Amino acid sequence: MANAILNGVSIAFDDIPPPGPAQRTILLLHGFASNRNEGWKRTGWYSAFERRGIRTLALDQRGHGESMKSHDPADYGREHIAADALALLDHLGVGRCDVFGYSMGTRTAMQVALDAPDRISNLMLGGIGGKLFDPRPAGSVEAMAEAMSAEDPTNIKTEMLKSFRQFADEQGEDRMALAACSAADSRSLERDALGTLAMPVLVVAGRHDELAGDPDELAAVFPRGKGVTLPGCDHFSAIPHGLLKATVFDFLDGMLDDDFPDNYR
C-alpha cells in the first residue's frame, strides 16, 4: 500500500506491476461503501489483471478505505473524486490508461472521461445502466445518509439501504464519512455530454441488478458503446463473478464488437 497527498488530501492506493513487461495499465474505481481491497483484491481482480500482464492501479476514493475521512459533504462530490483519480495518474507518470469503475466508481470514471478524455483508452462501467438518467426519488440522498449515520441499523426500513449499511459495517468503514459522501452535491451526468466521448465504452450489469437498469440503454448514449447483461447476477454478486471478468477481458481483447479491435491499445 502507498499513500500520496493529492489535491491536498491523503489518498491510499496500490500500484501493482505484472511479473513481466506491462501490456497496458488499468485504473480501478470501487463502489460506494467499498474500498480497493474489498472491491478489487478480495474479489480476484488484482490477480486476474496480473495474469494478463496488466499494470493495475487502484485507489480508495475519498471517505473510503484508508484515504481521507471527512464528515463534511463539501469535501466530496464527483468532481473532487475524479480529480483525485487524475492526480494519481499524474503522480505515477501515467499518461493514458484503461479505466474500470463499478457502481459509484462508474460515475467517477465517467467524470474522469469527461474531464480528460485523452487520458482514457477504454472505459468500462459496471453495475450501471439506463437508470442513471432516472430522476432521483425524493429524499433518496437523505435516506442513504441517514442509513449510514443511524445508531441502530435495524431501524432502516429499505432493504437496499440495509444492504449498503451492512456492507459498510462489515468493511469497518467510517459511517459518518460515507454519510457525508452520499450527501455531497454533484452535477448530473448528461446524455449529450457523455455522447461526446469517443473511446470504446463497455456498460455491463447483472440481469437482476435493480439499481442499474438496462446496460444497452446507457451504452447507446456513447458513440462506441457496448452493453452486456450478465445472467444470474445482481448488483452485489456481479463484481466477483467470473462472467464479469470474462466480459471485461473480451472487451479489452476486442472480441465483443467488430468495430472495436483496431482501436484498442
C-alpha positions in Angstrom: 0.0 0.0 0.0 1.2 3.5 -0.8 -0.2 6.9 0.1 0.1 10.3 -1.5 -1.2 13.8 -0.9 -3.3 14.6 -3.9 -5.3 17.8 -4.2 -4.5 18.4 -0.6 -5.9 15.2 0.8 -4.4 11.8 1.7 -5.2 9.1 -0.8 -4.3 5.4 -0.4 -3.6 3.4 -3.5 -2.0 0.3 -4.9 0.3 0.2 -8.0 0.8 -3.5 -8.9 3.1 -4.3 -11.8 2.8 -7.7 -13.6 5.6 -10.2 -13.5 6.9 -9.2 -16.9 6.6 -6.1 -19.1 3.2 -4.4 -18.7 0.9 -4.8 -21.8 -1.3 -2.0 -20.6 -2.3 -0.1 -17.5 -5.7 0.0 -15.9 -7.2 2.2 -13.2 -9.9 0.7 -10.9 -12.6 2.7 -9.2 -14.6 0.9 -6.5 -18.2 1.3 -5.4 -19.8 3.1 -2.5 -19.0 1.8 1.0 -16.3 -0.5 -0.6 -12.6 0.1 -0.9 -9.8 -1.1 -3.1 -9.1 -4.3 -1.1 -12.7 -5.4 -0.9 -13.8 -4.2 -4.3 -10.8 -5.5 -6.3 -8.3 -7.5 -4.4 -10.5 -9.9 -2.5 -12.7 -10.5 -5.5 -9.8 -11.7 -7.6 -9.4 -8.7 -10.0 -5.8 -7.9 -8.9 -4.6 -11.5 -9.7 -6.7 -11.6 -12.9 -5.1 -8.5 -14.3 -1.6 -9.6 -13.1 -2.0 -12.9 -15.1 -2.9 -10.9 -18.1 0.2 -8.7 -17.9 -1.6 -5.6 -16.9 -0.3 -2.9 -14.6 -3.1 -2.4 -12.0 -3.8 0.9 -10.2 -6.5 1.2 -7.6 -7.2 3.9 -5.0 -9.5 4.3 -2.1 -11.8 7.1 -3.1 -12.3 9.9 -0.6 -14.2 8.8 2.5 -13.4 5.1 1.9 -10.8 2.6 3.0 -7.5 4.2 4.1 -8.0 7.5 2.3 -9.1 10.9 3.8 -12.1 10.7 6.0 -14.0 14.0 6.3 -17.5 14.4 7.7 -18.2 17.5 5.6 -20.2 16.9 2.4 -18.3 19.9 0.8 -15.1 17.8 0.7 -16.8 15.2 -1.6 -18.7 15.4 -4.8 -17.9 13.6 -8.0 -15.7 16.3 -9.5 -13.4 16.2 -6.4 -13.1 12.4 -6.5 -12.5 12.4 -10.3 -9.8 15.0 -9.8 -8.1 12.7 -7.3 -8.0 9.9 -9.8 -6.4 12.1 -12.4 -3.9 13.4 -9.9 -3.0 9.8 -9.1 -2.2 9.2 -12.8 -0.1 12.3 -12.8 1.7 11.3 -9.6 2.5 7.9 -11.1 3.5 9.3 -14.5 0.7 7.6 -16.4 -0.4 9.5 -19.4 -3.1 7.2 -20.8 -4.8 4.0 -19.5 -7.9 1.9 -19.4 -10.4 2.8 -16.6 -12.9 0.4 -15.0 -15.4 1.6 -12.4 -18.1 -0.2 -10.6 -21.3 1.3 -9.1 -20.3 4.6 -7.6 -17.0 4.2 -9.3 -18.7 4.3 -12.7 -19.8 7.9 -12.0 -16.2 8.8 -11.1 -15.0 7.0 -14.2 -17.4 8.9 -16.4 -16.4 12.2 -14.8 -12.7 11.4 -15.4 -13.6 10.7 -19.1 -15.5 14.0 -19.4 -12.7 16.0 -17.8 -9.8 14.3 -19.6 -11.0 12.1 -22.5 -7.5 11.9 -24.0 -6.3 10.1 -20.8 -8.6 7.0 -21.4 -8.1 4.3 -23.9 -11.1 2.1 -23.0 -13.8 2.9 -20.5 -15.6 0.1 -18.6 -18.7 0.8 -16.5 -20.0 -2.0 -14.2 -23.2 -2.2 -12.1 -24.9 0.6 -14.0 -27.4 1.0 -16.8 -30.3 3.2 -18.1 -31.4 4.1 -14.6 -28.5 6.5 -14.5 -30.8 9.0 -16.1 -33.9 8.4 -13.9 -34.8 11.3 -11.6 -33.8 10.6 -8.1 -36.7 9.7 -5.9 -37.5 12.5 -3.4 -35.5 12.0 -0.2 -33.2 9.3 -1.6 -30.0 11.2 -0.9 -31.1 12.0 2.6 -32.2 8.3 3.1 -28.7 7.0 2.3 -27.0 9.5 4.6 -29.5 8.6 7.4 -28.9 4.9 6.9 -25.1 5.4 7.2 -25.5 7.6 10.3 -28.2 5.6 12.1 -27.2 4.3 15.5 -29.4 1.2 15.2 -29.3 -0.3 11.7 -32.4 -2.4 12.5 -34.4 0.8 12.2 -33.5 1.1 8.5 -36.7 0.3 6.6 -35.4 -0.2 3.0 -33.7 -3.5 2.2 -31.3 -2.0 -0.3 -30.2 0.7 2.3 -29.8 -2.1 4.9 -27.6 -4.0 2.4 -25.3 -1.0 1.9 -25.2 -0.3 5.7 -24.4 -3.9 6.5 -21.6 -3.9 3.8 -20.1 -0.7 5.3 -20.2 -2.2 8.8 -18.5 -5.4 7.5 -15.7 -3.4 6.0 -15.2 -1.3 9.1 -15.8 1.9 7.1 -16.3 5.3 8.7 -20.1 5.6 8.5 -20.2 9.4 9.1 -17.7 9.9 6.2 -19.9 7.7 4.0 -22.9 9.8 5.1 -21.1 13.0 4.1 -20.0 11.4 0.8 -23.6 10.4 -0.1 -24.9 13.9 0.8 -22.4 15.7 -1.4 -23.7 17.8 -4.2 -22.7 16.6 -7.7 -23.8 17.8 -11.2 -26.0 15.4 -13.1 -24.3 13.3 -15.8 -25.9 14.5 -19.1 -26.6 12.3 -22.1 -25.3 15.0 -24.5 -22.0 15.3 -22.7 -21.5 11.6 -22.4 -22.3 11.3 -26.1 -19.2 13.2 -27.0 -16.9 10.5 -25.5 -15.2 8.8 -28.5 -13.4 5.9 -26.7 -14.8 2.4 -26.7 -17.2 2.0 -23.7 -18.4 -1.2 -22.1 -21.5 -1.0 -19.9 -22.3 -4.2 -18.0 -24.7 -5.1 -15.2 -26.4 -8.2 -13.8 -29.8 -9.1 -15.1 -31.2 -8.9 -11.5 -29.4 -5.6 -10.7 -32.3 -3.4 -9.6 -30.1 -0.4 -9.2 -28.6 -0.4 -12.7 -31.4 -0.9 -15.3 -30.7 -1.9 -18.8 -26.9 -1.7 -19.8 -27.9 -1.4 -23.5 -29.8 1.8 -22.8 -26.8 3.5 -21.3 -24.4 2.0 -23.9 -26.5 3.5 -26.7 -25.6 7.0 -25.4 -21.9 6.5 -26.3 -20.8 6.6 -30.0 -19.0 3.3 -29.5 -20.8 1.8 -26.5 -21.4 -1.9 -26.0 -24.0 -3.1 -23.4 -23.8 -6.6 -21.8 -26.2 -8.2 -19.3 -24.9 -10.9 -17.0 -27.4 -13.7 -16.3 -27.9 -14.8 -12.7 -26.2 -11.7 -11.2 -27.4 -8.8 -9.1 -25.6 -5.6 -8.0 -23.6 -7.2 -5.3 -22.9 -10.7 -6.8 -21.6 -9.4 -10.2 -18.3 -7.9 -9.1 -16.6 -11.1 -8.0 -18.3 -13.2 -10.7 -16.3 -14.9 -13.5 -18.8 -13.8 -16.1 -17.9 -10.1 -15.4 -14.2 -10.9 -15.6 -14.7 -12.7 -18.9 -16.7 -9.8 -20.3 -14.1 -7.2 -19.4 -11.3 -9.2 -20.9 -13.2 -10.0 -24.0 -13.9 -6.3 -24.3 -10.2 -5.4 -23.9 -9.3 -8.1 -26.4 -11.6 -6.5 -28.9 -13.9 -9.6 -29.1 -17.3 -8.0 -28.3 -17.8 -6.0 -31.4 -16.1 -5.9 -34.8 -15.9 -2.1 -34.7 -13.5 -2.1 -31.7 -10.4 -4.2 -32.4 -8.3 -1.6 -34.3 -8.8 1.0 -31.5 -7.5 -1.0 -28.6 -4.1 -0.3 -27.1 
